[in-house]
Amino acid sequence: MTLSSADGARCPACGKRVTYYGEVELSNGYKLARYVIKCKACGYRKVLQEVILRKRDDGIAVEVVKLPSLRGNK
């Protein structure tokens, strides 16, 4: 999944527009979803958020591995 940077998000390295997209990695018993921004001009890439989904006997466990940093939040 790819989203254009209609909001005008810019690359911190070169100033060009970035693209938002999601990646999913499948493994034995879990899925790892990453939400990423990438600059097509210079190759800058940053993982904004990672979420792990695991199968359990009683349902699904959701683990947020990396939270996005919010403006003004340090």
PDB file with one MODEL, atoms N, CA, C and O in Angstrom:
MODEL        1
ATOM      1  N   MET A   1       0.836  -1.170   0.000  1.00  0.00           N
ATOM      2  CA  MET A   1       0.000   0.000   0.000  1.00  0.00           C
ATOM      3  C   MET A   1       0.885   1.239   0.000  1.00  0.00           C
ATOM      4  O   MET A   1       1.831   1.333   0.782  1.00  0.00           O
ATOM      5  N   THR A   2       0.584   2.164  -0.857  1.00  0.00           N
ATOM      6  CA  THR A   2       1.357   3.397  -0.954  1.00  0.00           C
ATOM      7  C   THR A   2       0.416   4.591  -0.960  1.00  0.00           C
ATOM      8  O   THR A   2      -0.626   4.566  -1.614  1.00  0.00           O
ATOM      9  N   LEU A   3       0.778   5.612  -0.246  1.00  0.00           N
ATOM     10  CA  LEU A   3       0.016   6.857  -0.235  1.00  0.00           C
ATOM     11  C   LEU A   3       0.912   7.977  -0.715  1.00  0.00           C
ATOM     12  O   LEU A   3       2.091   8.027  -0.363  1.00  0.00           O
ATOM     13  N   SER A   4       0.367   8.873  -1.514  1.00  0.00           N
ATOM     14  CA  SER A   4       1.165  10.025  -1.926  1.00  0.00           C
ATOM     15  C   SER A   4       1.216  11.025  -0.780  1.00  0.00           C
ATOM     16  O   SER A   4       0.390  10.980   0.132  1.00  0.00           O
ATOM     17  N   SER A   5       2.169  11.908  -0.831  1.00  0.00           N
ATOM     18  CA  SER A   5       2.328  12.894   0.242  1.00  0.00           C
ATOM     19  C   SER A   5       1.511  14.142  -0.070  1.00  0.00           C
ATOM     20  O   SER A   5       2.062  15.226  -0.261  1.00  0.00           O
ATOM     21  N   ALA A   6       0.199  13.978  -0.119  1.00  0.00           N
ATOM     22  CA  ALA A   6      -0.689  15.096  -0.424  1.00  0.00           C
ATOM     23  C   ALA A   6      -0.615  16.178   0.644  1.00  0.00           C
ATOM     24  O   ALA A   6      -0.911  17.344   0.381  1.00  0.00           O
ATOM     25  N   ASP A   7      -0.219  15.785   1.848  1.00  0.00           N
ATOM     26  CA  ASP A   7      -0.104  16.767   2.922  1.00  0.00           C
ATOM     27  C   ASP A   7       1.206  17.538   2.841  1.00  0.00           C
ATOM     28  O   ASP A   7       1.447  18.427   3.658  1.00  0.00           O
ATOM     29  N   GLY A   8       2.055  17.213   1.870  1.00  0.00           N
ATOM     30  CA  GLY A   8       3.284  17.956   1.676  1.00  0.00           C
ATOM     31  C   GLY A   8       4.439  17.523   2.553  1.00  0.00           C
ATOM     32  O   GLY A   8       5.372  18.300   2.758  1.00  0.00           O
ATOM     33  N   ALA A   9       4.407  16.289   3.084  1.00  0.00           N
ATOM     34  CA  ALA A   9       5.514  15.807   3.913  1.00  0.00           C
ATOM     35  C   ALA A   9       6.792  15.798   3.084  1.00  0.00           C
ATOM     36  O   ALA A   9       6.799  15.358   1.934  1.00  0.00           O
ATOM     37  N   ARG A  10       7.858  16.284   3.677  1.00  0.00           N
ATOM     38  CA  ARG A  10       9.129  16.433   2.963  1.00  0.00           C
ATOM     39  C   ARG A  10      10.221  15.591   3.591  1.00  0.00           C
ATOM     40  O   ARG A  10      10.189  15.300   4.787  1.00  0.00           O
ATOM     41  N   CYS A  11      11.178  15.206   2.783  1.00  0.00           N
ATOM     42  CA  CYS A  11      12.335  14.431   3.222  1.00  0.00           C
ATOM     43  C   CYS A  11      13.247  15.322   4.060  1.00  0.00           C
ATOM     44  O   CYS A  11      13.573  16.433   3.643  1.00  0.00           O
ATOM     45  N   PRO A  12      13.668  14.849   5.245  1.00  0.00           N
ATOM     46  CA  PRO A  12      14.581  15.657   6.053  1.00  0.00           C
ATOM     47  C   PRO A  12      15.985  15.738   5.460  1.00  0.00           C
ATOM     48  O   PRO A  12      16.753  16.632   5.815  1.00  0.00           O
ATOM     49  N   ALA A  13      16.328  14.819   4.562  1.00  0.00           N
ATOM     50  CA  ALA A  13      17.668  14.812   3.967  1.00  0.00           C
ATOM     51  C   ALA A  13      17.784  15.745   2.761  1.00  0.00           C
ATOM     52  O   ALA A  13      18.744  16.508   2.655  1.00  0.00           O
ATOM     53  N   CYS A  14      16.793  15.683   1.838  1.00  0.00           N
ATOM     54  CA  CYS A  14      16.931  16.456   0.600  1.00  0.00           C
ATOM     55  C   CYS A  14      15.798  17.452   0.344  1.00  0.00           C
ATOM     56  O   CYS A  14      15.910  18.293  -0.548  1.00  0.00           O
ATOM     57  N   GLY A  15      14.715  17.370   1.109  1.00  0.00           N
ATOM     58  CA  GLY A  15      13.618  18.316   0.947  1.00  0.00           C
ATOM     59  C   GLY A  15      12.573  17.935  -0.084  1.00  0.00           C
ATOM     60  O   GLY A  15      11.590  18.658  -0.246  1.00  0.00           O
ATOM     61  N   LYS A  16      12.751  16.826  -0.787  1.00  0.00           N
ATOM     62  CA  LYS A  16      11.753  16.368  -1.764  1.00  0.00           C
ATOM     63  C   LYS A  16      10.588  15.716  -1.025  1.00  0.00           C
ATOM     64  O   LYS A  16      10.677  15.422   0.167  1.00  0.00           O
ATOM     65  N   ARG A  17       9.495  15.495  -1.753  1.00  0.00           N
ATOM     66  CA  ARG A  17       8.332  14.849  -1.140  1.00  0.00           C
ATOM     67  C   ARG A  17       8.615  13.375  -0.861  1.00  0.00           C
ATOM     68  O   ARG A  17       9.333  12.711  -1.609  1.00  0.00           O
ATOM     69  N   VAL A  18       8.031  12.877   0.239  1.00  0.00           N
ATOM     70  CA  VAL A  18       8.197  11.471   0.610  1.00  0.00           C
ATOM     71  C   VAL A  18       6.920  10.701   0.305  1.00  0.00           C
ATOM     72  O   VAL A  18       5.850  11.286   0.134  1.00  0.00           O
ATOM     73  N   THR A  19       7.049   9.385   0.241  1.00  0.00           N
ATOM     74  CA  THR A  19       5.931   8.480   0.019  1.00  0.00           C
ATOM     75  C   THR A  19       5.727   7.653   1.280  1.00  0.00           C
ATOM     76  O   THR A  19       6.692   7.171   1.873  1.00  0.00           O
ATOM     77  N   TYR A  20       4.473   7.488   1.689  1.00  0.00           N
ATOM     78  CA  TYR A  20       4.133   6.640   2.827  1.00  0.00           C
ATOM     79  C   TYR A  20       3.733   5.272   2.288  1.00  0.00           C
ATOM     80  O   TYR A  20       3.015   5.189   1.292  1.00  0.00           O
ATOM     81  N   TYR A  21       4.185   4.207   2.926  1.00  0.00           N
ATOM     82  CA  TYR A  21       3.732   2.886   2.518  1.00  0.00           C
ATOM     83  C   TYR A  21       3.811   1.911   3.677  1.00  0.00           C
ATOM     84  O   TYR A  21       4.445   2.182   4.697  1.00  0.00           O
ATOM     85  N   GLY A  22       3.156   0.771   3.504  1.00  0.00           N
ATOM     86  CA  GLY A  22       3.163  -0.271   4.520  1.00  0.00           C
ATOM     87  C   GLY A  22       3.841  -1.514   3.996  1.00  0.00           C
ATOM     88  O   GLY A  22       3.729  -1.849   2.816  1.00  0.00           O
ATOM     89  N   GLU A  23       4.547  -2.199   4.882  1.00  0.00           N
ATOM     90  CA  GLU A  23       5.200  -3.469   4.560  1.00  0.00           C
ATOM     91  C   GLU A  23       4.651  -4.518   5.520  1.00  0.00           C
ATOM     92  O   GLU A  23       4.368  -4.210   6.677  1.00  0.00           O
ATOM     93  N   VAL A  24       4.499  -5.749   5.050  1.00  0.00           N
ATOM     94  CA  VAL A  24       4.088  -6.846   5.918  1.00  0.00           C
ATOM     95  C   VAL A  24       5.058  -7.992   5.729  1.00  0.00           C
ATOM     96  O   VAL A  24       5.324  -8.424   4.607  1.00  0.00           O
ATOM     97  N   GLU A  25       5.586  -8.482   6.849  1.00  0.00           N
ATOM     98  CA  GLU A  25       6.524  -9.601   6.848  1.00  0.00           C
ATOM     99  C   GLU A  25       5.826 -10.777   7.532  1.00  0.00           C
ATOM    100  O   GLU A  25       5.360 -10.652   8.664  1.00  0.00           O
ATOM    101  N   LEU A  26       5.755 -11.911   6.845  1.00  0.00           N
ATOM    102  CA  LEU A  26       5.093 -13.092   7.385  1.00  0.00           C
ATOM    103  C   LEU A  26       6.125 -14.079   7.894  1.00  0.00           C
ATOM    104  O   LEU A  26       7.157 -14.298   7.260  1.00  0.00           O
ATOM    105  N   SER A  27       5.837 -14.674   9.046  1.00  0.00           N
ATOM    106  CA  SER A  27       6.719 -15.690   9.599  1.00  0.00           C
ATOM    107  C   SER A  27       5.859 -16.749  10.268  1.00  0.00           C
ATOM    108  O   SER A  27       4.631 -16.682  10.212  1.00  0.00           O
ATOM    109  N   ASN A  28       6.485 -17.707  10.886  1.00  0.00           N
ATOM    110  CA  ASN A  28       5.769 -18.801  11.516  1.00  0.00           C
ATOM    111  C   ASN A  28       5.014 -18.306  12.750  1.00  0.00           C
ATOM    112  O   ASN A  28       5.614 -18.099  13.805  1.00  0.00           O
ATOM    113  N   GLY A  29       3.712 -18.118  12.621  1.00  0.00           N
ATOM    114  CA  GLY A  29       2.889 -17.744  13.757  1.00  0.00           C
ATOM    115  C   GLY A  29       2.726 -16.258  14.003  1.00  0.00           C
ATOM    116  O   GLY A  29       2.001 -15.877  14.922  1.00  0.00           O
ATOM    117  N   TYR A  30       3.368 -15.403  13.223  1.00  0.00           N
ATOM    118  CA  TYR A  30       3.183 -13.964  13.437  1.00  0.00           C
ATOM    119  C   TYR A  30       3.323 -13.181  12.136  1.00  0.00           C
ATOM    120  O   TYR A  30       3.873 -13.668  11.148  1.00  0.00           O
ATOM    121  N   LYS A  31       2.808 -11.957  12.168  1.00  0.00           N
ATOM    122  CA  LYS A  31       2.962 -11.011  11.066  1.00  0.00           C
ATOM    123  C   LYS A  31       3.531  -9.728  11.645  1.00  0.00           C
ATOM    124  O   LYS A  31       3.111  -9.275  12.710  1.00  0.00           O
ATOM    125  N   LEU A  32       4.481  -9.150  10.943  1.00  0.00           N
ATOM    126  CA  LEU A  32       5.079  -7.877  11.342  1.00  0.00           C
ATOM    127  C   LEU A  32       4.687  -6.834  10.301  1.00  0.00           C
ATOM    128  O   LEU A  32       5.028  -6.957   9.125  1.00  0.00           O
ATOM    129  N   ALA A  33       3.968  -5.810  10.745  1.00  0.00           N
ATOM    130  CA  ALA A  33       3.559  -4.724   9.850  1.00  0.00           C
ATOM    131  C   ALA A  33       4.403  -3.498  10.166  1.00  0.00           C
ATOM    132  O   ALA A  33       4.553  -3.116  11.327  1.00  0.00           O
ATOM    133  N   ARG A  34       4.952  -2.885   9.123  1.00  0.00           N
ATOM    134  CA  ARG A  34       5.746  -1.661   9.277  1.00  0.00           C
ATOM    135  C   ARG A  34       5.098  -0.554   8.456  1.00  0.00           C
ATOM    136  O   ARG A  34       4.649  -0.774   7.331  1.00  0.00           O
ATOM    137  N   TYR A  35       5.059   0.636   9.038  1.00  0.00           N
ATOM    138  CA  TYR A  35       4.589   1.820   8.338  1.00  0.00           C
ATOM    139  C   TYR A  35       5.804   2.712   8.136  1.00  0.00           C
ATOM    140  O   TYR A  35       6.469   3.098   9.097  1.00  0.00           O
ATOM    141  N   VAL A  36       6.088   3.039   6.871  1.00  0.00           N
ATOM    142  CA  VAL A  36       7.373   3.613   6.480  1.00  0.00           C
ATOM    143  C   VAL A  36       7.163   4.856   5.624  1.00  0.00           C
ATOM    144  O   VAL A  36       6.180   4.959   4.890  1.00  0.00           O
ATOM    145  N   ILE A  37       8.113   5.815   5.728  1.00  0.00           N
ATOM    146  CA  ILE A  37       8.194   6.892   4.743  1.00  0.00           C
ATOM    147  C   ILE A  37       9.498   6.701   3.971  1.00  0.00           C
ATOM    148  O   ILE A  37      10.513   6.286   4.530  1.00  0.00           O
ATOM    149  N   LYS A  38       9.448   7.012   2.684  1.00  0.00           N
ATOM    150  CA  LYS A  38      10.647   6.865   1.860  1.00  0.00           C
ATOM    151  C   LYS A  38      10.688   7.969   0.817  1.00  0.00           C
ATOM    152  O   LYS A  38       9.669   8.344   0.236  1.00  0.00           O
ATOM    153  N   CYS A  39      11.897   8.478   0.596  1.00  0.00           N
ATOM    154  CA  CYS A  39      12.127   9.482  -0.434  1.00  0.00           C
ATOM    155  C   CYS A  39      12.650   8.770  -1.677  1.00  0.00           C
ATOM    156  O   CYS A  39      13.678   8.095  -1.623  1.00  0.00           O
ATOM    157  N   LYS A  40      11.950   8.920  -2.782  1.00  0.00           N
ATOM    158  CA  LYS A  40      12.382   8.286  -4.030  1.00  0.00           C
ATOM    159  C   LYS A  40      13.590   8.992  -4.629  1.00  0.00           C
ATOM    160  O   LYS A  40      14.337   8.392  -5.402  1.00  0.00           O
ATOM    161  N   ALA A  41      13.789  10.250  -4.283  1.00  0.00           N
ATOM    162  CA  ALA A  41      14.896  11.021  -4.853  1.00  0.00           C
ATOM    163  C   ALA A  41      16.247  10.614  -4.271  1.00  0.00           C
ATOM    164  O   ALA A  41      17.199  10.384  -5.017  1.00  0.00           O
ATOM    165  N   CYS A  42      16.335  10.525  -2.936  1.00  0.00           N
ATOM    166  CA  CYS A  42      17.647  10.258  -2.323  1.00  0.00           C
ATOM    167  C   CYS A  42      17.730   8.909  -1.611  1.00  0.00           C
ATOM    168  O   CYS A  42      18.811   8.502  -1.186  1.00  0.00           O
ATOM    169  N   GLY A  43      16.592   8.205  -1.475  1.00  0.00           N
ATOM    170  CA  GLY A  43      16.612   6.889  -0.845  1.00  0.00           C
ATOM    171  C   GLY A  43      16.442   6.904   0.668  1.00  0.00           C
ATOM    172  O   GLY A  43      16.486   5.848   1.299  1.00  0.00           O
ATOM    173  N   TYR A  44      16.248   8.079   1.263  1.00  0.00           N
ATOM    174  CA  TYR A  44      16.021   8.161   2.713  1.00  0.00           C
ATOM    175  C   TYR A  44      14.815   7.308   3.077  1.00  0.00           C
ATOM    176  O   TYR A  44      13.800   7.339   2.382  1.00  0.00           O
ATOM    177  N   ARG A  45      14.920   6.544   4.167  1.00  0.00           N
ATOM    178  CA  ARG A  45      13.843   5.656   4.601  1.00  0.00           C
ATOM    179  C   ARG A  45      13.772   5.682   6.116  1.00  0.00           C
ATOM    180  O   ARG A  45      14.796   5.610   6.795  1.00  0.00           O
ATOM    181  N   LYS A  46      12.553   5.787   6.648  1.00  0.00           N
ATOM    182  CA  LYS A  46      12.378   5.775   8.099  1.00  0.00           C
ATOM    183  C   LYS A  46      11.138   4.962   8.446  1.00  0.00           C
ATOM    184  O   LYS A  46      10.062   5.176   7.889  1.00  0.00           O
ATOM    185  N   VAL A  47      11.306   4.021   9.380  1.00  0.00           N
ATOM    186  CA  VAL A  47      10.183   3.235   9.876  1.00  0.00           C
ATOM    187  C   VAL A  47       9.474   4.073  10.936  1.00  0.00           C
ATOM    188  O   VAL A  47      10.073   4.453  11.942  1.00  0.00           O
ATOM    189  N   LEU A  48       8.194   4.357  10.702  1.00  0.00           N
ATOM    190  CA  LEU A  48       7.420   5.170  11.629  1.00  0.00           C
ATOM    191  C   LEU A  48       6.800   4.333  12.740  1.00  0.00           C
ATOM    192  O   LEU A  48       6.752   4.757  13.895  1.00  0.00           O
ATOM    193  N   GLN A  49       6.325   3.139  12.383  1.00  0.00           N
ATOM    194  CA  GLN A  49       5.657   2.304  13.371  1.00  0.00           C
ATOM    195  C   GLN A  49       5.791   0.840  12.987  1.00  0.00           C
ATOM    196  O   GLN A  49       5.779   0.492  11.806  1.00  0.00           O
ATOM    197  N   GLU A  50       5.920  -0.017  14.000  1.00  0.00           N
ATOM    198  CA  GLU A  50       5.943  -1.465  13.800  1.00  0.00           C
ATOM    199  C   GLU A  50       4.916  -2.106  14.727  1.00  0.00           C
ATOM    200  O   GLU A  50       4.810  -1.754  15.901  1.00  0.00           O
ATOM    201  N   VAL A  51       4.165  -3.053  14.174  1.00  0.00           N
ATOM    202  CA  VAL A  51       3.143  -3.767  14.931  1.00  0.00           C
ATOM    203  C   VAL A  51       3.293  -5.254  14.630  1.00  0.00           C
ATOM    204  O   VAL A  51       3.429  -5.649  13.473  1.00  0.00           O
ATOM    205  N   ILE A  52       3.268  -6.086  15.694  1.00  0.00           N
ATOM    206  CA  ILE A  52       3.343  -7.538  15.527  1.00  0.00           C
ATOM    207  C   ILE A  52       1.989  -8.139  15.878  1.00  0.00           C
ATOM    208  O   ILE A  52       1.406  -7.815  16.913  1.00  0.00           O
ATOM    209  N   LEU A  53       1.494  -9.014  15.012  1.00  0.00           N
ATOM    210  CA  LEU A  53       0.257  -9.759  15.249  1.00  0.00           C
ATOM    211  C   LEU A  53       0.634 -11.225  15.422  1.00  0.00           C
ATOM    212  O   LEU A  53       1.266 -11.816  14.547  1.00  0.00           O
ATOM    213  N   ARG A  54       0.241 -11.817  16.565  1.00  0.00           N
ATOM    214  CA  ARG A  54       0.556 -13.222  16.850  1.00  0.00           C
ATOM    215  C   ARG A  54      -0.735 -14.006  17.083  1.00  0.00           C
ATOM    216  O   ARG A  54      -1.671 -13.519  17.718  1.00  0.00           O
ATOM    217  N   LYS A  55      -0.763 -15.232  16.554  1.00  0.00           N
ATOM    218  CA  LYS A  55      -1.877 -16.127  16.825  1.00  0.00           C
ATOM    219  C   LYS A  55      -1.713 -16.709  18.220  1.00  0.00           C
ATOM    220  O   LYS A  55      -0.616 -17.082  18.636  1.00  0.00           O
ATOM    221  N   ARG A  56      -2.840 -16.777  18.935  1.00  0.00           N
ATOM    222  CA  ARG A  56      -2.856 -17.431  20.242  1.00  0.00           C
ATOM    223  C   ARG A  56      -4.060 -18.360  20.280  1.00  0.00           C
ATOM    224  O   ARG A  56      -4.948 -18.273  19.431  1.00  0.00           O
ATOM    225  N   ASP A  57      -4.086 -19.233  21.250  1.00  0.00           N
ATOM    226  CA  ASP A  57      -5.211 -20.162  21.367  1.00  0.00           C
ATOM    227  C   ASP A  57      -6.530 -19.436  21.609  1.00  0.00           C
ATOM    228  O   ASP A  57      -7.578 -19.872  21.131  1.00  0.00           O
ATOM    229  N   ASP A  58      -6.480 -18.332  22.349  1.00  0.00           N
ATOM    230  CA  ASP A  58      -7.698 -17.603  22.691  1.00  0.00           C
ATOM    231  C   ASP A  58      -7.958 -16.391  21.790  1.00  0.00           C
ATOM    232  O   ASP A  58      -8.851 -15.594  22.080  1.00  0.00           O
ATOM    233  N   GLY A  59      -7.198 -16.240  20.709  1.00  0.00           N
ATOM    234  CA  GLY A  59      -7.419 -15.124  19.787  1.00  0.00           C
ATOM    235  C   GLY A  59      -6.131 -14.617  19.168  1.00  0.00           C
ATOM    236  O   GLY A  59      -5.258 -15.402  18.797  1.00  0.00           O
ATOM    237  N   ILE A  60      -6.019 -13.311  19.059  1.00  0.00           N
ATOM    238  CA  ILE A  60      -4.854 -12.677  18.441  1.00  0.00           C
ATOM    239  C   ILE A  60      -4.255 -11.674  19.424  1.00  0.00           C
ATOM    240  O   ILE A  60      -4.981 -10.919  20.071  1.00  0.00           O
ATOM    241  N   ALA A  61      -2.939 -11.672  19.532  1.00  0.00           N
ATOM    242  CA  ALA A  61      -2.228 -10.694  20.360  1.00  0.00           C
ATOM    243  C   ALA A  61      -1.638  -9.625  19.448  1.00  0.00           C
ATOM    244  O   ALA A  61      -1.015  -9.940  18.435  1.00  0.00           O
ATOM    245  N   VAL A  62      -1.836  -8.368  19.811  1.00  0.00           N
ATOM    246  CA  VAL A  62      -1.293  -7.241  19.054  1.00  0.00           C
ATOM    247  C   VAL A  62      -0.234  -6.570  19.917  1.00  0.00           C
ATOM    248  O   VAL A  62      -0.510  -6.149  21.041  1.00  0.00           O
ATOM    249  N   GLU A  63       0.978  -6.475  19.386  1.00  0.00           N
ATOM    250  CA  GLU A  63       2.087  -5.851  20.113  1.00  0.00           C
ATOM    251  C   GLU A  63       2.626  -4.690  19.285  1.00  0.00           C
ATOM    252  O   GLU A  63       3.074  -4.881  18.154  1.00  0.00           O
ATOM    253  N   VAL A  64       2.582  -3.493  19.851  1.00  0.00           N
ATOM    254  CA  VAL A  64       3.137  -2.325  19.175  1.00  0.00           C
ATOM    255  C   VAL A  64       4.602  -2.235  19.572  1.00  0.00           C
ATOM    256  O   VAL A  64       4.926  -1.944  20.723  1.00  0.00           O
ATOM    257  N   VAL A  65       5.489  -2.486  18.609  1.00  0.00           N
ATOM    258  CA  VAL A  65       6.923  -2.528  18.868  1.00  0.00           C
ATOM    259  C   VAL A  65       7.512  -1.129  18.874  1.00  0.00           C
ATOM    260  O   VAL A  65       8.331  -0.796  19.731  1.00  0.00           O
ATOM    261  N   LYS A  66       7.096  -0.316  17.922  1.00  0.00           N
ATOM    262  CA  LYS A  66       7.638   1.035  17.801  1.00  0.00           C
ATOM    263  C   LYS A  66       6.489   1.996  17.564  1.00  0.00           C
ATOM    264  O   LYS A  66       5.727   1.845  16.609  1.00  0.00           O
ATOM    265  N   LEU A  67       6.368   2.982  18.439  1.00  0.00           N
ATOM    266  CA  LEU A  67       5.342   4.007  18.285  1.00  0.00           C
ATOM    267  C   LEU A  67       5.899   5.190  17.511  1.00  0.00           C
ATOM    268  O   LEU A  67       7.082   5.509  17.628  1.00  0.00           O
ATOM    269  N   PRO A  68       5.056   5.841  16.722  1.00  0.00           N
ATOM    270  CA  PRO A  68       5.539   7.038  16.027  1.00  0.00           C
ATOM    271  C   PRO A  68       5.777   8.161  17.023  1.00  0.00           C
ATOM    272  O   PRO A  68       5.028   8.313  17.988  1.00  0.00           O
ATOM    273  N   SER A  69       6.816   8.945  16.789  1.00  0.00           N
ATOM    274  CA  SER A  69       7.064  10.100  17.655  1.00  0.00           C
ATOM    275  C   SER A  69       6.145  11.231  17.215  1.00  0.00           C
ATOM    276  O   SER A  69       5.992  11.495  16.022  1.00  0.00           O
ATOM    277  N   LEU A  70       5.545  11.884  18.177  1.00  0.00           N
ATOM    278  CA  LEU A  70       4.626  12.977  17.886  1.00  0.00           C
ATOM    279  C   LEU A  70       5.343  14.301  18.033  1.00  0.00           C
ATOM    280  O   LEU A  70       6.292  14.414  18.809  1.00  0.00           O
ATOM    281  N   ARG A  71       4.904  15.294  17.304  1.00  0.00           N
ATOM    282  CA  ARG A  71       5.519  16.623  17.398  1.00  0.00           C
ATOM    283  C   ARG A  71       5.393  17.139  18.822  1.00  0.00           C
ATOM    284  O   ARG A  71       4.326  17.055  19.431  1.00  0.00           O
ATOM    285  N   GLY A  72       6.483  17.673  19.346  1.00  0.00           N
ATOM    286  CA  GLY A  72       6.482  18.207  20.697  1.00  0.00           C
ATOM    287  C   GLY A  72       6.627  17.141  21.764  1.00  0.00           C
ATOM    288  O   GLY A  72       6.717  17.466  22.948  1.00  0.00           O
ATOM    289  N   ASN A  73       6.653  15.878  21.372  1.00  0.00           N
ATOM    290  CA  ASN A  73       6.792  14.756  22.284  1.00  0.00           C
ATOM    291  C   ASN A  73       8.220  14.260  22.211  1.00  0.00           C
ATOM    292  O   ASN A  73       8.641  13.792  21.154  1.00  0.00           O
ATOM    293  N   LYS A  74       8.985  14.342  23.292  1.00  0.00           N
ATOM    294  CA  LYS A  74      10.390  13.957  23.245  1.00  0.00           C
ATOM    295  C   LYS A  74      10.684  12.786  24.122  1.00  0.00           C
ATOM    296  O   LYS A  74      11.829  12.340  24.192  1.00  0.00           O
TER     297      LYS A  74
ENDMDL
END
